[in-house]
Amino acid sequence: MAKHKPAVGRCALCRRDEVELTEHHLTPKEMGGTFMETALVCRTCHRQIHALYTNEDLVRMVLTTIEALMADAAVAAYVKYIRKQPPGVLPKVRKSARVRNR
């Protein structure tokens, strides 16, 4: 079976071009979002979202749209940093205490 190439394009969160994209369920699947809206975000942004917040946090804090994620101070600070990085950069991601201690 042939392995398909990941999608490459513009991240909906950091807006960098020519990055490998992943599908982020804006409402986590385990919280009922299986058939709800998704966004194509780069791997680094996707990893950072889930390093900062648990799926329960994302729903409880209503971080279920790209606009809401961008308005969150922690996500906005990360986006400000990652926008300055070239597309191939995969920075180390540290889980927040909130995620580590769930």
Beta strands, then each sheet from edge to edge (+ up, - down):
strand 1: 8-9
strand 2: 19-25
strand 3: 38-42
sheet 1: 1+ 2- 3+
end
